[in-house]
Amino acid sequence: MNDPSTWAFAWLVVAAIFGVGEMLTAGTFFMLPFALGGVVASIASFAGLPGPGSWVLFIVVSVVAFFALKPLARRLDLELPNPVGTGANRLVGSNGVVGESVPPRARGLGMVRIGGEEWRAETRGDHTISAGAAVRIVAIEGTRAIVELAADPLTHTSPDAPIQRGNHP
């Protein structure tokens, strides 16, 4: 294993593994410096640098590349927008349609359709929200949507939700 060409191919494999790992990992260029170190160590080994020298070169290049890429990673990370809502919280502020009436003050659960999803719902208001009424989602608590009557009964979030016109004929 003291043959530099053996080390050269070994470093190419190391560079490929770290390069593929970097491509499969979202984020902050963590594996890229090691891939660069492997490439440089491989080139040096092809040029005749023995194994221990290529190890030192791999470590030095990896550390330098890590600190050189850190500002770029930080800048790119800052430019990514944070999602407004993730998971079930993305529904807060959306509108839906009541499928089963929602009793007042969490005395029971009703059912609402939000987009293409059906959710158990409760209201903190003092009145029952009837089936077919348009509601606005004000919070998600566990597997329940907390709803209130929507200002505009014709507002829906999903094209597959039926248009309800409240008490109008």
VMD Tcl script that builds the backbone (N, CA, C; Angstrom):
set m [mol new atoms 507]
animate dup $m
set s [atomselect $m all]
$s set {name element resname resid chain x y z} {
  {N N MET 1 A 0.836 -1.203 0.000}
  {CA C MET 1 A 0.000 0.000 0.000}
  {C C MET 1 A 0.873 1.255 0.000}
  {N N ASN 2 A 2.173 1.092 -0.113}
  {CA C ASN 2 A 3.060 2.259 -0.169}
  {C C ASN 2 A 3.201 2.811 -1.575}
  {N N ASP 3 A 2.629 2.119 -2.553}
  {CA C ASP 3 A 2.685 2.589 -3.932}
  {C C ASP 3 A 1.790 3.821 -4.074}
  {N N PRO 4 A 2.326 4.965 -4.522}
  {CA C PRO 4 A 1.526 6.186 -4.657}
  {C C PRO 4 A 0.311 6.035 -5.572}
  {N N SER 5 A 0.403 5.169 -6.607}
  {CA C SER 5 A -0.748 5.031 -7.492}
  {C C SER 5 A -1.912 4.331 -6.778}
  {N N THR 6 A -1.598 3.438 -5.858}
  {CA C THR 6 A -2.657 2.804 -5.063}
  {C C THR 6 A -3.354 3.853 -4.210}
  {N N TRP 7 A -2.561 4.724 -3.587}
  {CA C TRP 7 A -3.134 5.811 -2.794}
  {C C TRP 7 A -3.949 6.758 -3.663}
  {N N ALA 8 A -3.475 6.985 -4.873}
  {CA C ALA 8 A -4.177 7.903 -5.779}
  {C C ALA 8 A -5.589 7.395 -6.062}
  {N N PHE 9 A -5.725 6.103 -6.345}
  {CA C PHE 9 A -7.054 5.552 -6.610}
  {C C PHE 9 A -7.891 5.495 -5.337}
  {N N ALA 10 A -7.248 5.221 -4.201}
  {CA C ALA 10 A -7.979 5.208 -2.928}
  {C C ALA 10 A -8.536 6.602 -2.633}
  {N N TRP 11 A -7.742 7.644 -2.879}
  {CA C TRP 11 A -8.205 9.009 -2.641}
  {C C TRP 11 A -9.318 9.399 -3.615}
  {N N LEU 12 A -9.281 8.866 -4.833}
  {CA C LEU 12 A -10.373 9.117 -5.776}
  {C C LEU 12 A -11.677 8.503 -5.266}
  {N N VAL 13 A -11.587 7.316 -4.692}
  {CA C VAL 13 A -12.772 6.682 -4.121}
  {C C VAL 13 A -13.287 7.510 -2.941}
  {N N VAL 14 A -12.379 7.963 -2.086}
  {CA C VAL 14 A -12.773 8.807 -0.948}
  {C C VAL 14 A -13.449 10.081 -1.453}
  {N N ALA 15 A -12.876 10.714 -2.464}
  {CA C ALA 15 A -13.452 11.939 -3.021}
  {C C ALA 15 A -14.835 11.667 -3.602}
  {N N ALA 16 A -14.993 10.549 -4.280}
  {CA C ALA 16 A -16.298 10.215 -4.865}
  {C C ALA 16 A -17.334 9.968 -3.777}
  {N N ILE 17 A -16.958 9.257 -2.730}
  {CA C ILE 17 A -17.903 8.982 -1.637}
  {C C ILE 17 A -18.345 10.281 -0.971}
  {N N PHE 18 A -17.399 11.147 -0.651}
  {CA C PHE 18 A -17.770 12.424 -0.032}
  {C C PHE 18 A -18.532 13.322 -1.005}
  {N N GLY 19 A -18.184 13.278 -2.293}
  {CA C GLY 19 A -18.897 14.086 -3.278}
  {C C GLY 19 A -20.349 13.649 -3.426}
  {N N VAL 20 A -20.565 12.344 -3.506}
  {CA C VAL 20 A -21.932 11.829 -3.598}
  {C C VAL 20 A -22.683 12.122 -2.299}
  {N N GLY 21 A -22.005 11.954 -1.168}
  {CA C GLY 21 A -22.630 12.267 0.123}
  {C C GLY 21 A -23.052 13.723 0.207}
  {N N GLU 22 A -22.231 14.611 -0.330}
  {CA C GLU 22 A -22.581 16.042 -0.337}
  {C C GLU 22 A -23.813 16.296 -1.192}
  {N N MET 23 A -23.898 15.610 -2.316}
  {CA C MET 23 A -25.056 15.799 -3.192}
  {C C MET 23 A -26.336 15.269 -2.561}
  {N N LEU 24 A -26.226 14.259 -1.729}
  {CA C LEU 24 A -27.406 13.661 -1.109}
  {C C LEU 24 A -27.786 14.327 0.208}
  {N N THR 25 A -26.938 15.227 0.692}
  {CA C THR 25 A -27.182 15.883 1.966}
  {C C THR 25 A -27.605 17.322 1.713}
  {N N ALA 26 A -28.748 17.688 2.263}
  {CA C ALA 26 A -29.197 19.075 2.120}
  {C C ALA 26 A -28.407 19.939 3.072}
  {N N GLY 27 A -28.029 21.096 2.613}
  {CA C GLY 27 A -27.487 22.021 3.576}
  {C C GLY 27 A -26.167 22.656 3.278}
  {N N THR 28 A -25.250 22.523 4.193}
  {CA C THR 28 A -24.198 23.500 4.395}
  {C C THR 28 A -22.808 23.081 3.966}
  {N N PHE 29 A -22.638 22.376 2.912}
  {CA C PHE 29 A -21.317 22.006 2.395}
  {C C PHE 29 A -20.468 21.295 3.435}
  {N N PHE 30 A -21.030 20.345 4.153}
  {CA C PHE 30 A -20.255 19.658 5.190}
  {C C PHE 30 A -19.283 18.644 4.601}
  {N N MET 31 A -19.679 17.913 3.574}
  {CA C MET 31 A -18.823 16.861 3.023}
  {C C MET 31 A -17.959 17.331 1.858}
  {N N LEU 32 A -18.290 18.477 1.272}
  {CA C LEU 32 A -17.543 18.984 0.131}
  {C C LEU 32 A -16.063 19.218 0.437}
  {N N PRO 33 A -15.696 19.781 1.586}
  {CA C PRO 33 A -14.266 19.961 1.861}
  {C C PRO 33 A -13.495 18.645 1.863}
  {N N PHE 34 A -14.102 17.580 2.338}
  {CA C PHE 34 A -13.423 16.286 2.358}
  {C C PHE 34 A -13.298 15.719 0.942}
  {N N ALA 35 A -14.299 15.981 0.113}
  {CA C ALA 35 A -14.203 15.567 -1.294}
  {C C ALA 35 A -13.064 16.320 -1.978}
  {N N LEU 36 A -12.952 17.621 -1.705}
  {CA C LEU 36 A -11.851 18.403 -2.287}
  {C C LEU 36 A -10.501 17.912 -1.778}
  {N N GLY 37 A -10.427 17.613 -0.487}
  {CA C GLY 37 A -9.188 17.063 0.076}
  {C C GLY 37 A -8.818 15.754 -0.589}
  {N N GLY 38 A -9.811 14.909 -0.855}
  {CA C GLY 38 A -9.549 13.637 -1.534}
  {C C GLY 38 A -9.052 13.836 -2.952}
  {N N VAL 39 A -9.627 14.797 -3.659}
  {CA C VAL 39 A -9.188 15.068 -5.034}
  {C C VAL 39 A -7.751 15.563 -5.044}
  {N N VAL 40 A -7.416 16.509 -4.166}
  {CA C VAL 40 A -6.062 17.056 -4.114}
  {C C VAL 40 A -5.074 15.969 -3.693}
  {N N ALA 41 A -5.419 15.149 -2.707}
  {CA C ALA 41 A -4.540 14.062 -2.272}
  {C C ALA 41 A -4.350 13.051 -3.398}
  {N N SER 42 A -5.389 12.795 -4.177}
  {CA C SER 42 A -5.278 11.877 -5.298}
  {C C SER 42 A -4.324 12.418 -6.358}
  {N N ILE 43 A -4.476 13.702 -6.694}
  {CA C ILE 43 A -3.579 14.321 -7.689}
  {C C ILE 43 A -2.138 14.272 -7.207}
  {N N ALA 44 A -1.933 14.575 -5.922}
  {CA C ALA 44 A -0.575 14.544 -5.368}
  {C C ALA 44 A -0.016 13.121 -5.376}
  {N N SER 45 A -0.854 12.129 -5.108}
  {CA C SER 45 A -0.395 10.739 -5.133}
  {C C SER 45 A -0.054 10.300 -6.550}
  {N N PHE 46 A -0.839 10.735 -7.536}
  {CA C PHE 46 A -0.499 10.442 -8.925}
  {C C PHE 46 A 0.839 11.083 -9.292}
  {N N ALA 47 A 1.148 12.215 -8.664}
  {CA C ALA 47 A 2.413 12.901 -8.932}
  {C C ALA 47 A 3.578 12.262 -8.179}
  {N N GLY 48 A 3.283 11.273 -7.304}
  {CA C GLY 48 A 4.356 10.554 -6.633}
  {C C GLY 48 A 4.464 10.778 -5.139}
  {N N LEU 49 A 3.574 11.543 -4.538}
  {CA C LEU 49 A 3.618 11.763 -3.093}
  {C C LEU 49 A 3.262 10.463 -2.376}
  {N N PRO 50 A 4.081 10.020 -1.421}
  {CA C PRO 50 A 3.794 8.773 -0.714}
  {C C PRO 50 A 2.572 8.891 0.202}
  {N N GLY 51 A 2.075 7.745 0.691}
  {CA C GLY 51 A 0.867 7.654 1.502}
  {C C GLY 51 A 0.789 8.606 2.678}
  {N N PRO 52 A 1.788 8.639 3.582}
  {CA C PRO 52 A 1.688 9.553 4.733}
  {C C PRO 52 A 1.612 11.029 4.318}
  {N N GLY 53 A 2.309 11.393 3.275}
  {CA C GLY 53 A 2.247 12.762 2.778}
  {C C GLY 53 A 0.878 13.098 2.227}
  {N N SER 54 A 0.251 12.129 1.566}
  {CA C SER 54 A -1.081 12.378 1.021}
  {C C SER 54 A -2.112 12.507 2.139}
  {N N TRP 55 A -1.890 11.791 3.255}
  {CA C TRP 55 A -2.790 11.942 4.414}
  {C C TRP 55 A -2.708 13.367 4.963}
  {N N VAL 56 A -1.489 13.854 5.123}
  {CA C VAL 56 A -1.307 15.217 5.642}
  {C C VAL 56 A -1.945 16.219 4.695}
  {N N LEU 57 A -1.731 16.044 3.399}
  {CA C LEU 57 A -2.313 16.942 2.408}
  {C C LEU 57 A -3.841 16.882 2.449}
  {N N PHE 58 A -4.399 15.677 2.557}
  {CA C PHE 58 A -5.845 15.510 2.657}
  {C C PHE 58 A -6.396 16.289 3.846}
  {N N ILE 59 A -5.775 16.158 5.000}
  {CA C ILE 59 A -6.250 16.837 6.216}
  {C C ILE 59 A -6.129 18.349 6.074}
  {N N VAL 60 A -4.991 18.823 5.603}
  {CA C VAL 60 A -4.777 20.269 5.480}
  {C C VAL 60 A -5.765 20.878 4.480}
  {N N VAL 61 A -5.915 20.272 3.310}
  {CA C VAL 61 A -6.823 20.812 2.296}
  {C C VAL 61 A -8.262 20.758 2.800}
  {N N SER 62 A -8.639 19.680 3.475}
  {CA C SER 62 A -10.005 19.564 3.993}
  {C C SER 62 A -10.307 20.650 5.017}
  {N N VAL 63 A -9.370 20.900 5.937}
  {CA C VAL 63 A -9.585 21.932 6.960}
  {C C VAL 63 A -9.653 23.313 6.319}
  {N N VAL 64 A -8.740 23.605 5.408}
  {CA C VAL 64 A -8.746 24.910 4.734}
  {C C VAL 64 A -10.036 25.086 3.925}
  {N N ALA 65 A -10.435 24.060 3.197}
  {CA C ALA 65 A -11.665 24.144 2.401}
  {C C ALA 65 A -12.891 24.300 3.302}
  {N N PHE 66 A -12.881 23.616 4.436}
  {CA C PHE 66 A -14.011 23.730 5.363}
  {C C PHE 66 A -14.195 25.176 5.811}
  {N N PHE 67 A -13.105 25.808 6.235}
  {CA C PHE 67 A -13.219 27.195 6.708}
  {C C PHE 67 A -13.413 28.174 5.551}
  {N N ALA 68 A -12.924 27.847 4.366}
  {CA C ALA 68 A -13.140 28.721 3.208}
  {C C ALA 68 A -14.596 28.676 2.738}
  {N N LEU 69 A -15.236 27.515 2.852}
  {CA C LEU 69 A -16.622 27.380 2.394}
  {C C LEU 69 A -17.648 27.807 3.437}
  {N N LYS 70 A -17.212 27.954 4.678}
  {CA C LYS 70 A -18.153 28.297 5.742}
  {C C LYS 70 A -18.887 29.623 5.491}
  {N N PRO 71 A -18.209 30.712 5.086}
  {CA C PRO 71 A -18.945 31.958 4.803}
  {C C PRO 71 A -19.944 31.806 3.646}
  {N N LEU 72 A -19.568 31.052 2.630}
  {CA C LEU 72 A -20.491 30.821 1.516}
  {C C LEU 72 A -21.715 30.048 1.994}
  {N N ALA 73 A -21.494 29.026 2.790}
  {CA C ALA 73 A -22.617 28.237 3.311}
  {C C ALA 73 A -23.526 29.101 4.177}
  {N N ARG 74 A -22.944 29.947 4.991}
  {CA C ARG 74 A -23.741 30.827 5.851}
  {C C ARG 74 A -24.552 31.809 5.015}
  {N N ARG 75 A -23.934 32.379 3.984}
  {CA C ARG 75 A -24.639 33.340 3.133}
  {C C ARG 75 A -25.777 32.660 2.374}
  {N N LEU 76 A -25.533 31.484 1.840}
  {CA C LEU 76 A -26.586 30.770 1.121}
  {C C LEU 76 A -27.709 30.355 2.054}
  {N N ASP 77 A -27.378 30.007 3.273}
  {CA C ASP 77 A -28.386 29.620 4.249}
  {C C ASP 77 A -29.269 30.801 4.609}
  {N N LEU 78 A -28.698 31.994 4.696}
  {CA C LEU 78 A -29.480 33.183 5.033}
  {C C LEU 78 A -30.413 33.587 3.908}
  {N N GLU 79 A -30.055 33.257 2.660}
  {CA C GLU 79 A -30.869 33.658 1.528}
  {C C GLU 79 A -32.079 32.761 1.330}
  {N N LEU 80 A -32.102 31.592 1.980}
  {CA C LEU 80 A -33.254 30.705 1.831}
  {C C LEU 80 A -34.410 31.233 2.653}
  {N N PRO 81 A -35.573 31.374 2.050}
  {CA C PRO 81 A -36.710 31.853 2.830}
  {C C PRO 81 A -37.221 30.757 3.756}
  {N N ASN 82 A -37.629 31.160 4.945}
  {CA C ASN 82 A -38.243 30.213 5.856}
  {C C ASN 82 A -39.694 30.041 5.454}
  {N N PRO 83 A -40.172 28.801 5.416}
  {CA C PRO 83 A -41.570 28.605 5.042}
  {C C PRO 83 A -42.495 29.226 6.073}
  {N N VAL 84 A -43.547 29.861 5.589}
  {CA C VAL 84 A -44.501 30.515 6.475}
  {C C VAL 84 A -45.146 29.505 7.392}
  {N N GLY 85 A -45.622 28.439 6.843}
  {CA C GLY 85 A -46.235 27.393 7.640}
  {C C GLY 85 A -45.751 26.046 7.170}
  {N N THR 86 A -45.410 25.204 8.093}
  {CA C THR 86 A -44.995 23.863 7.721}
  {C C THR 86 A -45.868 22.873 8.453}
  {N N GLY 87 A -45.967 21.694 7.912}
  {CA C GLY 87 A -46.815 20.683 8.521}
  {C C GLY 87 A -48.260 21.146 8.535}
  {N N ALA 88 A -48.966 20.776 9.587}
  {CA C ALA 88 A -50.375 21.151 9.692}
  {C C ALA 88 A -50.554 22.653 9.881}
  {N N ASN 89 A -49.544 23.341 10.405}
  {CA C ASN 89 A -49.665 24.785 10.625}
  {C C ASN 89 A -49.799 25.574 9.329}
  {N N ARG 90 A -49.515 24.936 8.210}
  {CA C ARG 90 A -49.685 25.634 6.928}
  {C C ARG 90 A -51.143 25.984 6.677}
  {N N LEU 91 A -52.036 25.315 7.382}
  {CA C LEU 91 A -53.473 25.530 7.181}
  {C C LEU 91 A -54.006 26.740 7.933}
  {N N VAL 92 A -53.260 27.234 8.925}
  {CA C VAL 92 A -53.740 28.376 9.711}
  {C C VAL 92 A -53.927 29.570 8.779}
  {N N GLY 93 A -55.116 30.166 8.855}
  {CA C GLY 93 A -55.453 31.284 7.981}
  {C C GLY 93 A -56.220 30.850 6.738}
  {N N SER 94 A -56.250 29.546 6.464}
  {CA C SER 94 A -57.001 29.041 5.312}
  {C C SER 94 A -58.487 29.016 5.619}
  {N N ASN 95 A -59.242 28.819 4.584}
  {CA C ASN 95 A -60.683 28.685 4.725}
  {C C ASN 95 A -61.098 27.260 4.422}
  {N N GLY 96 A -62.210 26.870 4.995}
  {CA C GLY 96 A -62.738 25.533 4.766}
  {C C GLY 96 A -64.249 25.551 4.815}
  {N N VAL 97 A -64.850 24.377 4.657}
  {CA C VAL 97 A -66.300 24.226 4.672}
  {C C VAL 97 A -66.657 23.188 5.722}
  {N N VAL 98 A -67.653 23.495 6.541}
  {CA C VAL 98 A -68.081 22.582 7.591}
  {C C VAL 98 A -68.855 21.429 6.960}
  {N N GLY 99 A -68.424 20.190 7.288}
  {CA C GLY 99 A -69.125 19.002 6.816}
  {C C GLY 99 A -70.115 18.494 7.856}
  {N N GLU 100 A -69.716 18.484 9.107}
  {CA C GLU 100 A -70.586 18.152 10.240}
  {C C GLU 100 A -70.581 19.359 11.157}
  {N N SER 101 A -71.734 19.770 11.663}
  {CA C SER 101 A -71.790 20.986 12.463}
  {C C SER 101 A -70.820 20.932 13.641}
  {N N VAL 102 A -70.297 22.111 13.966}
  {CA C VAL 102 A -69.299 22.243 15.025}
  {C C VAL 102 A -69.977 22.865 16.241}
  {N N PRO 103 A -70.066 22.100 17.368}
  {CA C PRO 103 A -70.722 22.627 18.563}
  {C C PRO 103 A -69.935 23.768 19.206}
  {N N PRO 104 A -70.609 24.625 19.992}
  {CA C PRO 104 A -69.919 25.768 20.608}
  {C C PRO 104 A -68.989 25.344 21.744}
  {N N ARG 105 A -67.975 26.194 21.981}
  {CA C ARG 105 A -67.071 26.091 23.129}
  {C C ARG 105 A -66.528 24.687 23.375}
  {N N ALA 106 A -66.088 24.039 22.358}
  {CA C ALA 106 A -65.438 22.733 22.468}
  {C C ALA 106 A -66.287 21.710 23.212}
  {N N ARG 107 A -67.594 21.762 23.054}
  {CA C ARG 107 A -68.475 20.754 23.666}
  {C C ARG 107 A -68.514 19.476 22.846}
  {N N GLY 108 A -67.826 19.481 21.764}
  {CA C GLY 108 A -67.766 18.325 20.881}
  {C C GLY 108 A -66.987 18.714 19.646}
  {N N LEU 109 A -66.844 17.779 18.778}
  {CA C LEU 109 A -66.089 18.044 17.568}
  {C C LEU 109 A -66.991 17.912 16.352}
  {N N GLY 110 A -66.763 18.792 15.394}
  {CA C GLY 110 A -67.414 18.691 14.102}
  {C C GLY 110 A -66.372 18.273 13.081}
  {N N MET 111 A -66.711 18.410 11.812}
  {CA C MET 111 A -65.799 18.041 10.739}
  {C C MET 111 A -65.765 19.173 9.728}
  {N N VAL 112 A -64.551 19.541 9.301}
  {CA C VAL 112 A -64.409 20.554 8.250}
  {C C VAL 112 A -63.553 19.994 7.130}
  {N N ARG 113 A -63.807 20.505 5.927}
  {CA C ARG 113 A -62.989 20.154 4.776}
  {C C ARG 113 A -62.127 21.367 4.451}
  {N N ILE 114 A -60.815 21.146 4.500}
  {CA C ILE 114 A -59.848 22.211 4.216}
  {C C ILE 114 A -59.053 21.748 3.004}
  {N N GLY 115 A -59.304 22.386 1.876}
  {CA C GLY 115 A -58.672 21.899 0.649}
  {C C GLY 115 A -59.169 20.501 0.373}
  {N N GLY 116 A -58.295 19.553 0.216}
  {CA C GLY 116 A -58.692 18.175 -0.026}
  {C C GLY 116 A -58.667 17.321 1.218}
  {N N GLU 117 A -58.496 17.924 2.387}
  {CA C GLU 117 A -58.368 17.170 3.637}
  {C C GLU 117 A -59.575 17.394 4.534}
  {N N GLU 118 A -59.927 16.364 5.293}
  {CA C GLU 118 A -60.985 16.503 6.291}
  {C C GLU 118 A -60.345 16.501 7.674}
  {N N TRP 119 A -60.775 17.446 8.506}
  {CA C TRP 119 A -60.226 17.611 9.852}
  {C C TRP 119 A -61.359 17.646 10.867}
  {N N ARG 120 A -61.103 17.088 12.047}
  {CA C ARG 120 A -61.994 17.290 13.184}
  {C C ARG 120 A -61.825 18.744 13.591}
  {N N ALA 121 A -62.919 19.384 13.981}
  {CA C ALA 121 A -62.857 20.817 14.259}
  {C C ALA 121 A -63.629 21.166 15.514}
  {N N GLU 122 A -63.200 22.239 16.142}
  {CA C GLU 122 A -63.930 22.817 17.268}
  {C C GLU 122 A -63.886 24.321 17.130}
  {N N THR 123 A -64.797 24.973 17.831}
  {CA C THR 123 A -64.828 26.428 17.820}
  {C C THR 123 A -64.771 26.924 19.253}
  {N N ARG 124 A -64.255 28.095 19.431}
  {CA C ARG 124 A -64.226 28.693 20.766}
  {C C ARG 124 A -65.351 29.699 20.934}
  {N N GLY 125 A -66.161 29.808 19.892}
  {CA C GLY 125 A -67.295 30.729 19.932}
  {C C GLY 125 A -68.447 30.175 20.752}
  {N N ASP 126 A -69.501 31.012 20.914}
  {CA C ASP 126 A -70.666 30.643 21.729}
  {C C ASP 126 A -71.802 30.049 20.917}
  {N N HIS 127 A -71.608 29.811 19.634}
  {CA C HIS 127 A -72.703 29.302 18.810}
  {C C HIS 127 A -72.224 28.135 17.942}
  {N N THR 128 A -73.147 27.311 17.561}
  {CA C THR 128 A -72.857 26.177 16.686}
  {C C THR 128 A -72.633 26.694 15.273}
  {N N ILE 129 A -71.644 26.123 14.604}
  {CA C ILE 129 A -71.422 26.448 13.190}
  {C C ILE 129 A -72.026 25.303 12.393}
  {N N SER 130 A -73.004 25.631 11.588}
  {CA C SER 130 A -73.787 24.627 10.857}
  {C C SER 130 A -73.019 24.030 9.691}
  {N N ALA 131 A -73.420 22.821 9.309}
  {CA C ALA 131 A -72.848 22.162 8.138}
  {C C ALA 131 A -73.066 23.032 6.908}
  {N N GLY 132 A -72.044 23.125 6.073}
  {CA C GLY 132 A -72.125 23.929 4.854}
  {C C GLY 132 A -71.591 25.336 5.022}
  {N N ALA 133 A -71.362 25.773 6.259}
  {CA C ALA 133 A -70.869 27.134 6.484}
  {C C ALA 133 A -69.380 27.227 6.150}
  {N N ALA 134 A -68.968 28.407 5.704}
  {CA C ALA 134 A -67.551 28.664 5.436}
  {C C ALA 134 A -66.875 29.082 6.737}
  {N N VAL 135 A -65.700 28.517 7.000}
  {CA C VAL 135 A -64.965 28.831 8.220}
  {C C VAL 135 A -63.527 29.193 7.889}
  {N N ARG 136 A -62.893 29.870 8.834}
  {CA C ARG 136 A -61.471 30.204 8.739}
  {C C ARG 136 A -60.757 29.446 9.842}
  {N N ILE 137 A -59.612 28.847 9.529}
  {CA C ILE 137 A -58.841 28.082 10.507}
  {C C ILE 137 A -57.969 29.069 11.272}
  {N N VAL 138 A -58.129 29.117 12.604}
  {CA C VAL 138 A -57.359 30.058 13.420}
  {C C VAL 138 A -56.206 29.379 14.137}
  {N N ALA 139 A -56.269 28.045 14.284}
  {CA C ALA 139 A -55.173 27.312 14.928}
  {C C ALA 139 A -55.322 25.835 14.627}
  {N N ILE 140 A -54.223 25.131 14.779}
  {CA C ILE 140 A -54.223 23.676 14.718}
  {C C ILE 140 A -53.676 23.203 16.055}
  {N N GLU 141 A -54.448 22.384 16.743}
  {CA C GLU 141 A -54.019 21.831 18.029}
  {C C GLU 141 A -54.081 20.317 17.929}
  {N N GLY 142 A -52.929 19.713 17.775}
  {CA C GLY 142 A -52.877 18.261 17.611}
  {C C GLY 142 A -53.533 17.868 16.311}
  {N N THR 143 A -54.615 17.108 16.416}
  {CA C THR 143 A -55.322 16.653 15.210}
  {C C THR 143 A -56.633 17.391 15.004}
  {N N ARG 144 A -56.799 18.529 15.692}
  {CA C ARG 144 A -58.032 19.317 15.573}
  {C C ARG 144 A -57.729 20.690 14.989}
  {N N ALA 145 A -58.654 21.131 14.162}
  {CA C ALA 145 A -58.582 22.493 13.634}
  {C C ALA 145 A -59.512 23.362 14.479}
  {N N ILE 146 A -59.012 24.496 14.938}
  {CA C ILE 146 A -59.824 25.464 15.665}
  {C C ILE 146 A -60.327 26.456 14.625}
  {N N VAL 147 A -61.655 26.592 14.521}
  {CA C VAL 147 A -62.243 27.370 13.438}
  {C C VAL 147 A -63.139 28.482 13.969}
  {N N GLU 148 A -63.368 29.459 13.094}
  {CA C GLU 148 A -64.361 30.508 13.357}
  {C C GLU 148 A -65.093 30.747 12.047}
  {N N LEU 149 A -66.270 31.321 12.148}
  {CA C LEU 149 A -67.058 31.611 10.962}
  {C C LEU 149 A -66.281 32.560 10.052}
  {N N ALA 150 A -66.243 32.257 8.772}
  {CA C ALA 150 A -65.525 33.102 7.819}
  {C C ALA 150 A -66.337 34.349 7.521}
  {N N ALA 151 A -65.656 35.434 7.220}
  {CA C ALA 151 A -66.326 36.691 6.906}
  {C C ALA 151 A -67.085 36.581 5.590}
  {N N ASP 152 A -66.503 35.852 4.623}
  {CA C ASP 152 A -67.126 35.709 3.305}
  {C C ASP 152 A -67.548 34.260 3.117}
  {N N PRO 153 A -68.835 33.965 3.133}
  {CA C PRO 153 A -69.284 32.575 3.025}
  {C C PRO 153 A -68.995 31.927 1.677}
  {N N LEU 154 A -68.556 32.696 0.688}
  {CA C LEU 154 A -68.250 32.110 -0.613}
  {C C LEU 154 A -66.772 31.784 -0.764}
  {N N THR 155 A -65.958 32.017 0.260}
  {CA C THR 155 A -64.522 31.811 0.176}
  {C C THR 155 A -64.176 30.366 0.503}
  {N N HIS 156 A -63.441 29.724 -0.412}
  {CA C HIS 156 A -63.007 28.343 -0.209}
  {C C HIS 156 A -61.561 28.228 -0.649}
  {N N THR 157 A -60.870 27.233 -0.129}
  {CA C THR 157 A -59.471 27.037 -0.505}
  {C C THR 157 A -59.294 25.961 -1.545}
  {N N SER 158 A -60.325 25.225 -1.854}
  {CA C SER 158 A -60.159 24.114 -2.766}
  {C C SER 158 A -61.210 24.165 -3.864}
  {N N PRO 159 A -60.796 23.908 -5.095}
  {CA C PRO 159 A -61.781 23.894 -6.161}
  {C C PRO 159 A -62.758 22.720 -6.031}
  {N N ASP 160 A -62.376 21.667 -5.282}
  {CA C ASP 160 A -63.286 20.534 -5.163}
  {C C ASP 160 A -64.259 20.690 -4.002}
  {N N ALA 161 A -64.119 21.766 -3.226}
  {CA C ALA 161 A -65.062 22.020 -2.142}
  {C C ALA 161 A -66.323 22.628 -2.743}
  {N N PRO 162 A -67.493 22.153 -2.323}
  {CA C PRO 162 A -68.735 22.708 -2.884}
  {C C PRO 162 A -68.935 24.149 -2.435}
  {N N ILE 163 A -69.467 24.960 -3.325}
  {CA C ILE 163 A -69.736 26.349 -2.974}
  {C C ILE 163 A -71.015 26.394 -2.142}
  {N N GLN 164 A -70.903 26.901 -0.940}
  {CA C GLN 164 A -72.050 27.025 -0.045}
  {C C GLN 164 A -72.416 28.511 0.036}
  {N N ARG 165 A -73.658 28.817 -0.098}
  {CA C ARG 165 A -74.095 30.208 -0.086}
  {C C ARG 165 A -74.816 30.554 1.202}
  {N N GLY 166 A -74.499 29.857 2.286}
  {CA C GLY 166 A -75.100 30.161 3.575}
  {C C GLY 166 A -76.595 29.939 3.536}
  {N N ASN 167 A -77.387 30.926 3.975}
  {CA C ASN 167 A -78.844 30.801 4.032}
  {C C ASN 167 A -79.525 31.359 2.791}
  {N N HIS 168 A -78.717 31.690 1.787}
  {CA C HIS 168 A -79.309 32.245 0.551}
  {C C HIS 168 A -79.910 31.133 -0.267}
  {N N PRO 169 A -81.025 31.416 -0.962}
  {CA C PRO 169 A -81.649 30.389 -1.799}
  {C C PRO 169 A -80.820 30.038 -3.020}
}
mol reanalyze $m
mol bondsrecalc $m
mol representation Tube
mol addrep $m
